[in-house]
């Protein structure tokens, strides 16, 4: 497996997890699970860092609920603790809209059937069209 300049160490850094917590709580501070996490903030962030470092971190169960606006559908939401981890990873996996950068380094290009540009900013077509270059369709 390729290494991208200590990327994992940057993701599990306490400061990165603290910034991730701040991004994850935006608009959700009145929720009980967010308030409980904030009450035990330092312990929660240290526990997350330790679990990620040891490989024992496991995502929690999703919460499912229905909404009717703008159309009826079921939403699945990750626990707040997992949202912090998501934000901690996303902060280092995308350096900006459509840059293709991972933590300041070039992200690996995947063959088209395995590529996902779901978390890449910028116009969706522009992010995906780069996969249509010759050589990306090798088996």
Steps between C-alpha positions, in 0.01 A plus 500: 500500500624851418568751775405865459730694731385381842134553405365265769703673771357834383144364513532367857681809630313647799487849344352357180234310696419817696453697173290211366280515811450875447395442136272207589311690771399791274122531508465204739599640840146472639490123446540288815766270353711799391463662844604174670805471273592864574464444875765224480686664210863440596437140606295428186768640268778312682297179484437549127870565438600190698241278328605622155870452581451147635260394224220426746268781379165371374223723364177510700151415375329750272183679609216473246215749474244619247461847360229628268645828369581556217395140430439194722813294565693315768820661630781301661723707728831392650552543876666831591821324602527349151430839341806635681710221350349564154588870525849420625565282198333729248711794611812321378358315202388807306714808477242700305234485232604276215870499594545124519733563791526284809653683790697718262614203289358351182225248570527164325289458187279194513373306199157636409285217642662550844520879500276715710499876481211536746702702750693710248388861476441689178292409197422125506558449128840667508614277787386183325603577144866488600454122537422466130860566397666215312649239729234518770301215353762231554405174665 
